[in-house]
Amino acid sequence: MSDKSGVYIPPDRARAMRRTATGLIVLMAALFLWSGRFLDAHPAWGYLHAFAEAAMVGGLADWFAVTALFRHPLGLPIPHTAIIPENKDRIADTMAGFLRENFLTPAVVGRRMGAMNLAHAVGSYLADPKSTRDSRIRAGAGELAIEVLESLDPDRLGTQVRGGIKAQLSKLEIAPLLGGMLEAMIADGRHKPLIDKIIRWAGLVLEDNETMVRDMVHKRANAVLRFTGLDERLANSVLDGLYKLLAEVLVDPQHPLRDKIEEGLQELARGLREDPEMQERVERMKRELLENPAIGDWWQGVWERLRANLTQTIRTSGGTGHGYIGETLGELGAALRDDERLQRQINRFARRTAVGVATRYGDQIVRLVSETVKRWDAQTITDRVESAVGRDLQFIRINGTLVGGLVGLTLHFLTSMLG
């Protein structure tokens, strides 16, 4: 339901209670008139008459009070009636101030967010198989993912990502990080496959550069060797020896050369962590790499392929990503539900974000609420408030009628006893 300006108005749920309260007043008025005819017949009629009279007065008084909140009773411009429409601007400012002081101050937001385990609640919901099997959730997540992917400007995103990566990597000291990673690999024995790859890579390099090795041997051989053709045999011997050495190192886990390579890796790790000169060389290489336009072009191509593949996958699966989205949401939920450390990180991030929003945009949010309410016409704000609290107000009318009747009954009893 909407008004003429298109503003949504909730349905009037108080209509039945309004009719009940009004009907009760009419009933008390009829009972008052009817019982008045028999006052001389028996004293009990006096009690009924007094109850109906006081109930009718109490009901009418509460009807006037409730009606005066929203409109002029009977259309009469009685002072201090139609309180809400006449004071809607002040109500808007008061509502905005209440929202600002009780909900949007950084201290309040931080305290409320600190008492919540938002990550656990979200994780429990996502980890529930019923939620992840819900096609509406998966389809909604798929549609949202497609909209987000398609709305991103490739050029602008690529520029932003390149800039962001460059800025973050520029601040990051790569050398100590690489040194620590290499030391951890050696301590756990995970460097051994790396040594195997180095040996295989050396063999491939040697195979690709046999001609260069032969030329080096020929150039360094004396005239006698070249004249007798022994330089060629020497070159073959050198190559065969190198191939044999690499093969022995590859198949023998205890080969001394492996220990030398491991010592070299340990020295490299130590230098990356402690040697200022080596760290400076690594930083210089990092800066040159970041300045290379080819890196930006490479990222652009990777992102475009990734985005196209994701969009196509989600579309061909009817928005569910062949169950991938549902499975991903379930795995994410399980991680959030079970990992307390992750919960603390997510909750801390959410709290800081909420506090930051309250700090930066609290005044704008409050002003938006105030200006929105002020733009409503009197009928709109009346309908909204009355729809929200009208049912409870009709209970006030009913209670006023009954309480008034009981008060009248009590007064009539006291009058009879004293008289």
C-alpha positions in Angstrom: 0.0 0.0 0.0 1.4 3.4 -1.0 0.2 7.0 -0.6 -0.1 9.4 -3.5 3.6 10.3 -3.3 4.6 6.6 -3.7 5.7 6.2 0.0 4.9 2.7 1.3 2.3 2.7 4.1 2.0 -0.6 6.1 -1.5 -2.1 6.3 -3.8 -0.9 9.1 -3.7 -3.8 11.6 -5.5 -1.8 14.3 -8.8 -1.6 12.4 -10.4 -4.6 14.2 -9.3 -3.3 17.6 -10.6 0.2 16.8 -14.0 -1.3 16.0 -14.0 -3.3 19.2 -13.1 -0.3 21.3 -15.7 1.9 19.7 -18.3 -0.9 20.0 -17.6 -1.2 23.7 -18.3 2.5 24.2 -21.5 2.2 22.2 -22.4 -0.8 24.4 -21.8 1.1 27.6 -23.9 4.0 26.3 -26.8 1.7 25.5 -26.4 0.0 28.9 -26.4 3.4 30.6 -29.6 4.4 28.9 -31.3 1.0 29.5 -30.3 0.7 33.1 -31.5 4.2 33.9 -35.1 3.1 33.4 -34.9 0.6 36.3 -33.1 2.6 39.0 -36.1 2.5 41.3 -36.8 -1.2 40.8 -33.8 -2.6 42.7 -30.5 -1.2 44.1 -28.5 -3.5 41.8 -29.6 -1.5 38.8 -27.8 1.5 40.4 -24.5 -0.3 40.4 -25.0 -1.4 36.7 -25.9 2.2 35.8 -22.9 3.6 37.6 -20.6 1.1 35.9 -21.9 1.9 32.5 -21.8 5.7 33.1 -18.2 5.7 34.3 -17.1 3.2 31.6 -18.7 5.4 28.9 -17.0 8.5 30.2 -13.6 6.7 30.6 -13.9 5.2 27.1 -14.8 8.6 25.5 -11.9 10.3 27.4 -9.4 7.8 26.1 -10.9 8.0 22.6 -10.3 11.7 22.7 -6.8 11.3 23.9 -5.9 8.6 21.3 -7.5 10.5 18.5 -5.9 13.8 19.5 -2.5 12.2 18.8 -3.2 11.7 15.1 -6.0 14.1 14.1 -8.6 16.6 15.3 -11.4 14.8 17.1 -14.6 15.1 15.0 -12.7 17.4 12.7 -12.8 20.3 15.2 -9.7 22.4 15.5 -9.4 21.9 19.2 -6.1 23.2 20.6 -3.3 20.6 21.3 -4.9 18.0 19.1 -3.5 16.4 15.9 -0.2 16.4 17.9 1.8 14.2 15.5 1.0 15.8 12.2 1.3 19.3 13.7 4.7 18.6 15.2 6.2 16.2 12.6 9.3 18.4 12.0 10.1 18.4 15.8 9.4 14.7 15.9 11.8 14.2 13.0 14.6 16.1 14.8 13.9 14.3 18.1 13.9 10.9 16.3 17.2 11.8 14.6 18.7 13.0 17.8 17.7 9.8 19.6 19.1 7.7 16.9 22.4 9.6 17.0 22.8 9.5 20.8 21.7 5.9 21.4 22.8 4.1 18.3 25.3 5.9 16.1 28.0 7.2 18.6 31.3 5.3 18.2 31.2 4.3 21.9 27.7 2.8 21.7 28.4 1.0 18.3 31.7 -0.4 19.7 30.1 -1.6 22.9 27.2 -3.3 21.0 29.4 -4.8 18.4 31.8 -6.0 21.1 29.0 -8.0 22.8 28.1 -9.7 19.5 29.8 -12.7 17.9 28.7 -11.8 14.5 31.1 -14.2 12.7 29.9 -17.2 14.7 26.2 -16.3 13.9 26.9 -15.9 10.2 29.0 -19.0 10.2 26.4 -21.2 11.9 23.8 -20.1 9.4 26.0 -20.7 6.4 27.2 -24.0 7.7 23.7 -25.3 8.1 23.0 -27.7 5.2 19.5 -26.3 4.9 20.7 -22.8 4.2 23.3 -23.9 1.7 20.8 -26.2 -0.1 18.3 -23.4 -0.3 18.2 -22.6 -4.1 17.2 -19.1 -3.4 20.3 -18.4 -1.4 22.6 -20.0 -4.0 20.7 -18.3 -6.9 20.8 -15.0 -5.2 24.5 -15.3 -4.4 25.1 -16.3 -8.1 23.1 -13.4 -9.4 24.9 -11.0 -7.1 28.3 -12.4 -8.1 27.5 -12.0 -11.8 26.3 -8.4 -11.3 29.4 -7.5 -9.3 31.7 -9.2 -11.9 30.0 -7.4 -14.8 29.8 -4.1 -13.1 33.6 -3.9 -12.6 35.3 -1.7 -15.2 38.2 -3.8 -16.5 40.5 -0.9 -17.2 39.7 1.0 -14.0 39.9 -2.2 -11.9 43.2 -3.2 -13.5 44.6 0.3 -12.8 43.4 0.2 -9.2 44.7 -3.3 -8.6 48.0 -2.5 -10.1 48.3 0.6 -8.0 47.2 -1.2 -4.9 49.5 -4.1 -5.4 52.4 -1.8 -6.2 51.7 0.4 -3.1 51.5 -2.6 -0.8 54.5 -4.4 -2.2 56.5 -1.2 -2.0 55.9 -1.1 1.7 56.6 -4.8 2.2 60.2 -5.9 2.9 60.5 -8.9 0.6 64.0 -10.1 1.6 63.4 -10.9 5.3 60.1 -12.6 4.4 61.7 -14.8 1.7 64.5 -15.6 4.1 62.1 -16.7 6.8 60.2 -18.8 4.4 63.3 -20.5 3.1 64.6 -21.2 6.6 61.2 -22.7 7.5 61.3 -24.9 4.4 64.8 -26.2 5.3 63.8 -26.8 8.9 60.8 -28.9 7.8 62.8 -30.7 5.1 60.6 -29.2 2.4 63.6 -27.9 0.6 64.6 -31.3 -0.8 62.1 -31.3 -3.7 63.5 -27.8 -4.4 67.0 -29.2 -4.7 65.8 -31.9 -7.1 64.2 -29.2 -9.2 67.4 -27.2 -9.2 69.4 -30.2 -10.4 66.9 -31.0 -13.1 66.8 -27.3 -14.1 70.6 -27.3 -14.3 70.6 -30.4 -16.5 68.1 -28.7 -18.9 70.2 -25.5 -19.0 73.3 -27.6 -19.8 71.5 -29.4 -22.5 70.2 -26.2 -24.1 73.7 -24.6 -24.0 75.9 -27.5 -25.1 77.1 -25.5 -28.1 78.2 -22.6 -25.8 80.2 -25.0 -23.6 81.9 -26.6 -26.6 82.9 -23.1 -27.9 84.3 -22.2 -24.5 86.4 -25.4 -24.4 87.6 -24.8 -28.0 88.6 -21.2 -27.3 90.5 -22.1 -24.1 92.3 -25.1 -25.7 95.9 -24.5 -27.0 96.8 -24.9 -30.6 98.2 -28.4 -30.2 94.8 -29.7 -28.9 93.0 -27.9 -31.6 95.4 -29.3 -34.3 95.1 -32.9 -33.0 91.3 -32.6 -32.5 91.6 -33.4 -28.8 89.6 -30.2 -28.0 86.4 -31.8 -29.3 87.1 -34.9 -27.2 87.8 -32.7 -24.2 84.5 -30.9 -24.7 82.6 -34.2 -24.9 84.4 -35.3 -21.7 83.4 -32.1 -19.9 79.8 -32.4 -20.9 79.6 -36.1 -20.1 81.2 -35.5 -16.7 78.7 -32.8 -15.9 75.7 -34.9 -17.0 77.0 -37.8 -14.9 77.6 -35.6 -11.9 74.0 -34.2 -12.1 72.6 -37.7 -12.5 74.5 -39.0 -9.4 73.3 -36.0 -7.3 69.8 -36.5 -8.4 69.6 -40.2 -7.5 71.8 -40.1 -4.4 70.0 -38.4 -1.4 73.3 -38.4 0.5 75.5 -37.0 -2.2 78.0 -34.4 -0.9 77.0 -31.9 -3.5 73.5 -31.9 -2.1 75.0 -30.8 1.3 76.8 -28.0 -0.6 73.5 -26.9 -2.2 71.7 -27.0 1.2 74.5 -24.9 2.7 74.1 -22.5 -0.1 70.3 -22.3 0.6 71.0 -21.7 4.3 73.5 -19.0 3.5 71.0 -17.4 1.1 68.2 -17.5 3.8 70.6 -15.9 6.3 71.7 -13.3 3.9 68.1 -12.4 3.0 67.3 -11.9 6.7 70.5 -10.3 7.9 72.6 -8.9 5.1 71.7 -5.2 4.3 73.5 -5.4 0.9 71.6 -8.4 -0.2 68.3 -7.0 1.1 69.0 -3.8 -0.9 69.6 -5.8 -4.1 66.3 -7.7 -3.6 64.5 -4.4 -3.0 66.0 -3.0 -6.1 64.9 -6.0 -8.1 61.4 -5.7 -6.6 61.1 -2.0 -7.5 62.3 -2.8 -11.1 59.8 -5.6 -11.4 56.9 -3.4 -10.1 57.8 -0.7 -12.6 57.7 -3.1 -15.5 54.5 -2.5 -17.5 54.5 -6.1 -18.5 53.4 -7.0 -14.9 50.3 -4.8 -15.2 49.5 -6.3 -18.6 49.9 -9.8 -17.2 47.5 -9.0 -14.3 45.0 -7.5 -16.7 44.9 -10.7 -18.8 44.7 -12.9 -15.8 41.8 -10.9 -14.3 39.8 -10.9 -17.6 40.1 -14.6 -18.1 39.2 -15.3 -14.5 36.2 -13.0 -14.6 34.9 -14.5 -17.9 35.3 -18.0 -16.6 33.5 -17.3 -13.4 30.6 -15.5 -15.1 30.2 -18.3 -17.7 30.3 -21.0 -15.0 27.6 -19.3 -12.9 25.4 -18.7 -15.9 25.6 -22.2 -17.3 24.7 -23.7 -14.0 21.5 -21.7 -13.5 23.1 -19.3 -10.9 24.4 -22.0 -8.6 27.8 -22.6 -10.0 27.3 -26.4 -10.2 27.0 -26.4 -6.5 30.3 -24.6 -6.1 28.7 -21.5 -4.5 26.7 -23.6 -2.1 29.8 -25.7 -1.1 31.9 -22.6 -0.8 29.3 -20.9 1.4 29.1 -24.0 3.5 32.9 -24.3 3.9 33.1 -20.6 4.7 30.4 -21.0 7.3 32.1 -24.0 9.0 35.4 -22.0 9.2 33.6 -19.1 10.8 31.7 -21.3 13.1 34.6 -23.4 14.4 37.7 -21.2 14.2 37.7 -18.9 17.2 40.8 -17.0 16.0 39.1 -16.3 12.7 36.0 -15.2 14.6 38.0 -12.7 16.6 39.6 -11.3 13.5 36.3 -11.0 11.6 34.5 -9.5 14.6 37.3 -7.1 15.2 37.1 -6.0 11.6 33.3 -5.7 11.7 33.5 -3.7 14.9 36.1 -1.3 13.5 34.2 -0.9 10.3 30.9 -0.2 12.1 32.7 2.3 14.5 34.3 3.9 11.4 31.0 4.2 9.7 29.4 5.7 12.8 32.3 8.2 13.2 32.4 9.3 9.5 28.8 9.0 8.4 26.8 9.1 11.7 25.8 12.8 11.2 24.9 12.2 7.6 22.7 9.2 8.5 20.9 11.2 11.2 20.4 14.1 8.8 19.0 11.7 6.2 16.5 10.3 8.7 15.5 13.8 9.8 15.1 15.1 6.2 13.2 12.0 5.1 10.7 12.3 7.9 10.3 16.1 7.3 9.6 15.4 3.6 6.6 13.2 4.5 3.3 15.0 4.4 1.2 15.0 7.6 -1.1 12.1 6.4 1.9 9.9 5.6 3.6 10.2 9.0 0.2 9.9 10.7 -0.6 6.6 8.9 2.9 5.2 9.5 2.9 5.9 13.3 -0.7 4.9 13.7 -0.1 1.6 11.8 2.9 0.9 14.1 1.3 1.6 17.5 -2.4 1.9 16.7 -3.3 -1.6 18.0 -1.7 -0.9 21.4 -3.5 2.4 21.5 -6.9 0.7 20.9 -6.1 -1.5 23.9 -5.7 1.6 25.9 -9.2 2.7 24.9 -10.6 -0.7 25.9 -8.7 -0.7 29.2 -9.9 2.9 29.9 -13.5 1.8 29.3 -13.3 -1.1 31.7 -11.2 0.7 34.4 -13.5 3.6 34.2 -16.5 1.3 34.8 -14.8 -0.3 37.8 -13.9 3.1 39.3 -17.6 4.2 38.8 -18.7 1.0 40.4 -16.4 1.6 43.4 -17.5 5.2 43.8 -21.2 4.1 43.7 -20.5 1.5 46.4 -18.8 4.0 48.7 -21.6 6.5 48.1 -24.2 3.9 49.0 -22.3 2.9 52.2 -21.8 6.4 53.4 -25.3 7.5 52.5 
